[in-house]
């Protein structure tokens, strides 16, 4: 009886040892799988971090590409503008009005007519037209000559029938010296004087070889008397 129990106990010990060994092995497998899973998770996390870095790099590259595309378009536009000749002029009056002390006396205007090359190409052979309306309400005088003599800064009549034009109130003038107006340069018909007899309007126009259609002054003179 005792031997039988002893044998049974030994068998149970062997069985449980076997079970313990089996579960140890299973535990090792689970631990190994867990470590593998941890490593896999770390690997995936690293890959996700790398993916974020790649996405950031791609976004930076996109921004750089967009910047260079815009820069290239601007450069093309700038070169196109440089290649195109812009023929343009700007003209205006600067003047002062001196009113008489007595109403029956004539008023006087002293001023300059200023012409500016506002384009990017030279302008040649300027001609100006000062027009008085009505023609007999004012008298114009200034630095212009009836003879085309060489006088520095001087102006002369630009048309043959200038007397008839003056009677119509138009003064067509050009510089005595051959003149080229470079971009951003100014030319002045300086220190003209208008004696105002009655209410008058004074307009002005400028013409160049390259601007035969002419450019009107941005302002005009009006004196009510």
URZIVEN-V610838 format. One record per residue. N is the residue number from 1. PSI is psi in whole degrees, 0 to 359 (999 if undefined). D_CENTER is the distance of its C-alpha to the mean C-alpha in Angstrom with 2 decimals. Layout:
n->(N/N)
psi->(PSI/PSI)
d_center->(D_CENTER/D_CENTER)
//
This chain:
n->(1/2/3/4/5/6/7/8/9/10/11/12/13/14/15/16/17/18/19/20/21/22/23/24/25/26/27/28/29/30/31/32/33/34/35/36/37/38/39/40/41/42/43/44/45/46/47/48/49/50/51/52/53/54/55/56/57/58/59/60/61/62/63/64/65/66/67/68/69/70/71/72/73/74/75/76/77/78/79/80/81/82/83/84/85/86/87/88/89/90/91/92/93/94/95/96/97/98/99/100/101/102/103/104/105/106/107/108/109/110/111/112/113/114/115/116/117/118/119/120/121/122/123/124/125/126/127/128/129/130/131/132/133/134/135/136/137/138/139/140/141/142/143/144/145/146/147/148/149/150/151/152/153/154/155/156/157/158/159/160/161/162/163/164/165/166/167/168/169/170/171/172/173/174/175/176/177/178/179/180/181/182/183/184/185/186/187/188/189/190/191/192/193/194/195/196/197/198/199/200/201/202/203/204/205/206/207/208/209/210/211/212/213/214/215/216/217/218/219/220/221/222/223/224/225)
psi->(314/322/322/316/321/319/317/318/318/319/318/319/316/317/313/326/319/317/316/315/318/314/328/316/316/319/317/318/317/317/317/316/322/316/319/320/320/316/321/317/318/319/313/318/317/318/321/319/318/322/318/317/318/317/319/318/318/318/319/318/322/316/318/318/316/318/313/326/316/317/320/317/317/320/318/317/318/316/323/318/321/320/327/133/123/110/109/143/157/137/148/161/141/130/166/141/128/106/144/159/324/136/326/347/160/142/159/139/131/129/181/148/118/133/134/135/104/11/200/17/147/149/135/154/63/141/134/153/118/124/125/130/121/157/333/13/358/159/131/136/158/197/67/151/150/341/144/59/158/100/124/125/5/161/155/173/142/355/157/313/56/331/316/321/322/320/330/359/14/128/105/115/155/157/143/315/149/131/133/127/113/162/134/0/158/151/138/138/100/155/39/158/131/125/114/117/313/179/131/152/131/120/167/151/151/142/150/167/324/352/68/336/343/161/129/154/144/343/171/170/129/126/122/127/999)
d_center->(113.78/112.16/111.21/109.58/107.42/106.57/105.46/103.38/101.68/100.96/99.53/97.34/96.15/95.34/93.53/91.47/90.70/89.53/87.41/85.97/85.12/83.54/81.43/80.49/79.29/77.39/75.92/74.80/73.22/71.43/70.31/69.13/67.27/65.82/64.62/63.22/61.43/60.09/58.85/57.39/55.61/54.31/53.17/51.46/49.84/48.59/47.27/45.53/43.95/42.92/41.55/39.41/38.20/37.48/35.53/33.45/32.89/31.93/29.41/27.91/27.82/26.15/23.38/23.01/23.08/20.36/18.17/18.95/18.40/14.84/14.29/16.05/14.07/10.71/12.77/14.24/11.12/9.99/13.64/13.88/11.27/13.17/16.37/15.72/16.83/14.95/17.84/17.01/18.80/18.92/22.32/24.01/27.32/28.17/31.81/34.64/37.52/40.99/43.36/47.08/49.69/51.81/50.46/52.31/50.58/47.42/43.99/41.82/38.09/36.71/33.11/30.59/28.58/25.26/23.31/19.95/18.45/14.81/14.50/14.83/18.54/21.61/23.34/27.14/30.06/28.74/31.06/30.87/32.93/33.93/35.74/38.23/39.44/42.46/43.07/46.19/44.77/43.19/43.70/40.97/41.61/39.50/38.95/39.78/42.83/45.10/45.59/43.02/44.06/41.89/40.78/37.81/35.09/37.40/36.82/39.26/39.81/37.92/40.43/44.14/45.31/43.49/46.50/46.43/42.68/43.28/45.95/43.46/41.16/38.65/38.01/36.47/35.61/34.16/34.08/37.41/35.94/33.88/30.25/27.01/23.78/21.27/17.46/16.77/20.56/22.56/25.93/28.29/31.36/32.80/35.49/36.56/39.19/40.00/43.42/43.26/46.56/45.62/42.59/39.93/36.36/34.48/31.61/29.84/28.25/26.98/27.46/26.77/28.26/24.97/24.55/28.05/27.19/26.14/23.69/25.18/24.76/22.48/25.63/29.35/32.52/35.15/38.40/41.18/44.59)
//
